[in-house]
Amino acid sequence: MIKDKLTAVRDWVEDGLRSLLGQITPDGRIIIILVMLFVFGAGSIYMTVSSIYNMGKKSGQEQMQIEHIKRLELEHTQKTDSINQINRFDYE
């Protein structure tokens, strides 16, 4: 039931696009493709350059804080060893 409705909507949209795009000449299609390529390419370059530019700003440093790695606290438990009966666990 829902699948049939989704199929009908998909077919309706597909028919509408085919009729709309079928009226465009091949030269018009090339122009549309080139315009879309230019717009999306310019948007991609803008996003890349603006993100690199904002990384070095003061607000960018506040958002990304680097924390040094802390020393791991090891557990000092005394366990008996079969070879050495006196265990000295000095990890420092």
C-alpha positions in Angstrom: 0.0 0.0 0.0 2.7 2.5 1.0 5.1 1.0 -1.5 2.5 1.6 -4.3 2.1 5.3 -3.2 5.8 5.8 -3.2 6.2 4.2 -6.6 3.4 6.5 -8.0 5.1 9.6 -6.5 8.5 8.5 -7.9 7.0 7.9 -11.4 5.2 11.3 -11.3 8.4 13.1 -10.4 10.3 11.2 -13.1 7.8 12.0 -15.8 7.8 15.7 -14.8 11.5 15.9 -15.0 11.7 14.1 -18.3 9.1 16.4 -19.8 10.9 19.5 -18.4 14.4 18.4 -19.5 13.2 17.0 -22.8 12.4 20.5 -24.0 16.0 21.7 -23.5 18.3 21.7 -26.5 21.6 19.9 -26.3 23.5 23.2 -26.3 21.2 24.3 -23.4 22.1 21.2 -21.5 25.8 21.8 -21.9 25.3 25.4 -20.6 23.4 24.2 -17.6 26.0 21.6 -16.8 28.8 24.1 -17.1 27.0 26.6 -14.9 26.3 23.9 -12.3 30.0 22.8 -12.4 31.2 26.4 -11.9 28.7 27.1 -9.0 29.5 23.9 -7.1 33.2 24.2 -7.8 33.3 27.8 -6.5 31.3 26.7 -3.4 33.7 23.9 -2.8 36.8 26.1 -3.1 35.1 28.7 -0.8 34.4 26.2 1.9 37.9 24.8 1.8 39.6 28.2 1.9 37.3 29.6 4.6 37.8 26.5 6.8 41.6 26.8 6.5 41.5 30.5 7.2 39.3 30.0 10.3 41.6 27.3 11.7 44.3 29.9 12.5 42.0 32.5 14.0 41.7 32.9 17.8 38.1 31.6 17.8 39.4 28.4 16.1 42.0 27.9 18.9 39.3 28.2 21.5 37.2 25.5 20.0 40.0 23.0 19.5 42.0 22.6 22.7 45.0 20.2 22.7 45.7 18.4 25.9 49.0 16.7 26.7 49.0 13.0 27.3 49.1 12.3 31.0 51.2 9.6 32.6 49.4 6.3 33.1 48.8 5.4 36.7 50.0 1.8 37.1 48.6 -0.4 39.7 51.2 -1.4 42.3 50.1 -4.8 43.5 52.5 -7.2 45.1 52.4 -10.5 43.4 54.7 -13.4 44.1 57.0 -14.5 41.4 58.2 -18.0 41.0 61.8 -16.9 40.3 62.2 -13.9 42.5 60.5 -14.0 45.9 61.1 -10.3 46.6 59.3 -8.2 44.0 60.1 -4.6 43.6 57.8 -2.9 41.2 59.4 0.4 40.5 57.9 1.8 37.3 59.3 5.3 37.7 
